[in-house]
């Protein structure tokens, strides 16, 4: 039985799905284990635990737009994402370069919001890393990498908030090397 569980955990991990090695760890335990002194690690750990985030942009019509997105990676305190050049969201972020993301755990009523200014990059190393971090991106655009563009956030901030009495709300300014 233990061997089957170990094999299952390996298959899940290799498939890019998020699951802790300690299956008995509750979501509340996960949140309580975060390093709240380091805002960037809070965001990264939560986004890895909950790999589908929802992002809002200001639409070309002036109305808010929301869609699911996938955080790709963090490097040296910089948070990286990607989009596709023919997506409406790309045109929206070109016109109005600010975005907010949110992920929420219904069980603990805990959420993380992240906001910042979008900065596009065509750096091939960044785009390649986005593909490396996302089987979904690779399956959709693996042979059409030229339509994918990376972006990172400046003026970034994050909010950790919970309705659980065991967790305290916090806010973070997430400055990085690109902030001026």
C-alpha positions as CSV (number, residue, x, y, z in Angstrom):
1,X,0.0,0.0,0.0
2,X,2.8,2.4,0.9
3,X,4.6,1.6,-2.3
4,X,1.5,2.3,-4.3
5,X,1.0,5.6,-2.6
6,X,4.7,6.5,-3.3
7,X,4.3,5.7,-6.9
8,X,1.1,7.7,-7.2
9,X,2.8,10.7,-5.5
10,X,5.6,10.4,-8.0
11,X,3.3,10.2,-11.0
12,X,1.3,13.3,-9.7
13,X,4.5,15.2,-9.1
14,X,5.9,14.4,-12.6
15,X,2.6,15.4,-14.1
16,X,3.0,18.9,-12.8
17,X,0.2,18.7,-10.3
18,X,0.5,20.2,-6.9
19,X,0.4,17.9,-3.9
20,X,2.5,17.9,-0.7
21,X,4.6,15.0,0.3
22,X,2.7,15.0,3.5
23,X,-0.8,14.0,2.3
24,X,-2.1,14.5,5.9
25,X,-1.1,18.2,5.9
26,X,-4.2,20.4,5.9
27,X,-4.5,23.6,3.9
28,X,-4.6,25.5,7.2
29,X,-1.3,23.8,8.2
30,X,0.1,24.8,4.8
31,X,-0.8,28.4,5.4
32,X,0.5,28.4,9.0
33,X,3.9,27.1,7.7
34,X,4.5,30.0,5.3
35,X,7.4,32.3,6.0
36,X,5.5,35.5,6.6
37,X,8.6,37.5,6.9
38,X,9.3,37.1,3.2
39,X,6.4,38.3,1.1
40,X,7.8,37.0,-2.2
41,X,8.0,33.4,-0.8
42,X,4.4,33.7,0.5
43,X,3.2,34.6,-3.0
44,X,5.3,31.9,-4.7
45,X,4.4,29.1,-2.2
46,X,0.7,29.9,-2.4
47,X,0.7,30.2,-6.2
48,X,2.5,26.8,-6.4
49,X,-0.1,25.2,-4.1
50,X,-2.9,26.7,-6.0
51,X,-1.6,26.7,-9.6
52,X,-4.7,28.4,-11.2
53,X,-5.0,32.1,-10.4
54,X,-7.5,34.6,-11.7
55,X,-6.3,37.8,-13.1
56,X,-8.1,41.1,-13.9
57,X,-7.1,43.6,-16.5
58,X,-8.8,46.8,-17.6
59,X,-10.5,45.9,-20.9
60,X,-10.2,47.9,-24.0
61,X,-13.9,48.9,-23.4
62,X,-12.9,50.3,-20.0
63,X,-14.6,47.5,-18.1
64,X,-12.7,45.0,-15.8
65,X,-12.0,41.6,-17.4
66,X,-11.2,38.5,-15.4
67,X,-9.6,35.2,-16.7
68,X,-7.7,32.3,-15.4
69,X,-3.9,32.5,-15.7
70,X,-0.9,30.5,-14.5
71,X,2.0,31.9,-12.6
72,X,5.2,30.6,-14.2
73,X,8.2,31.3,-11.9
74,X,10.1,33.6,-9.6
75,X,13.8,34.5,-10.1
76,X,15.7,36.9,-7.9
77,X,12.5,38.4,-6.5
78,X,10.9,38.9,-9.9
79,X,7.6,37.2,-10.7
80,X,7.2,36.0,-14.3
81,X,4.1,35.1,-16.3
82,X,3.3,34.9,-20.0
83,X,0.6,35.5,-22.5
84,X,0.0,35.1,-26.2
85,X,0.3,38.0,-28.7
86,X,-3.0,37.4,-30.3
87,X,-4.9,37.2,-27.0
88,X,-7.2,40.1,-26.0
89,X,-5.5,40.2,-22.6
90,X,-2.2,41.1,-24.3
91,X,-3.8,44.1,-26.1
92,X,-5.4,45.1,-22.8
93,X,-2.1,44.9,-20.9
94,X,-0.4,46.9,-23.6
95,X,-3.1,49.7,-23.3
96,X,-3.4,49.5,-19.5
97,X,-0.3,47.8,-18.1
98,X,-1.6,46.9,-14.6
99,X,-2.9,43.6,-13.4
100,X,-4.2,42.0,-10.3
101,X,-4.3,38.3,-9.5
102,X,-6.2,36.4,-6.8
103,X,-6.3,32.9,-5.5
104,X,-8.6,31.7,-2.7
105,X,-8.9,28.6,-0.6
106,X,-12.6,28.1,0.2
107,X,-11.9,25.7,3.1
108,X,-10.0,28.3,5.2
109,X,-11.4,31.4,3.5
110,X,-7.8,32.5,2.9
111,X,-6.7,34.4,-0.1
112,X,-3.7,36.1,-1.7
113,X,-4.0,39.1,-4.0
114,X,-1.1,40.3,-6.1
115,X,-0.9,43.4,-8.2
116,X,1.6,45.3,-10.2
117,X,2.7,46.9,-13.5
118,X,3.1,44.6,-16.4
119,X,6.5,44.7,-18.3
120,X,6.8,42.6,-21.4
121,X,9.9,40.8,-22.4
122,X,11.0,38.9,-25.5
123,X,14.0,37.5,-23.7
124,X,14.1,33.9,-25.1
125,X,15.5,32.5,-21.9
126,X,12.5,33.8,-20.0
127,X,10.1,32.5,-22.6
128,X,11.8,29.1,-22.6
129,X,11.6,28.9,-18.8
130,X,7.9,29.7,-19.0
131,X,7.5,26.7,-21.3
132,X,9.7,24.6,-19.0
133,X,7.4,25.4,-16.1
134,X,4.1,24.7,-17.9
135,X,3.0,21.5,-19.6
136,X,-0.2,23.3,-20.5
137,X,1.7,26.1,-22.4
138,X,3.9,23.5,-24.1
139,X,1.0,21.4,-25.2
140,X,-0.8,24.5,-26.6
141,X,2.0,26.4,-28.1
142,X,5.1,24.2,-28.1
143,X,5.6,24.5,-31.9
144,X,4.6,28.2,-32.0
145,X,6.8,29.8,-29.4
146,X,7.0,33.0,-31.4
147,X,3.5,34.0,-30.3
148,X,4.2,33.7,-26.6
149,X,5.6,36.7,-24.8
150,X,6.8,36.8,-21.2
151,X,6.1,39.5,-18.7
152,X,7.1,40.4,-15.2
153,X,5.7,42.7,-12.5
154,X,7.1,46.0,-11.2
155,X,5.5,48.1,-8.5
156,X,4.3,44.8,-7.2
157,X,2.4,44.4,-3.9
158,X,0.7,41.4,-2.3
159,X,-2.0,41.0,0.3
160,X,-2.4,37.8,2.4
161,X,-5.8,37.7,4.1
162,X,-7.8,35.1,6.0
163,X,-11.0,34.7,7.8
164,X,-9.4,32.1,10.0
165,X,-8.6,33.3,13.5
166,X,-5.4,31.4,13.3
167,X,-3.9,33.5,10.5
168,X,-3.1,37.2,10.5
169,X,-3.6,39.4,7.4
170,X,-0.5,41.0,6.0
171,X,0.5,43.2,3.1
172,X,3.8,43.4,1.3
173,X,5.6,45.7,-1.1
174,X,7.5,43.3,-3.5
175,X,10.2,45.6,-5.0
176,X,12.6,43.9,-7.3
177,X,15.6,44.8,-9.5
178,X,13.4,46.4,-12.2
179,X,11.7,48.9,-9.9
180,X,13.1,52.4,-10.3
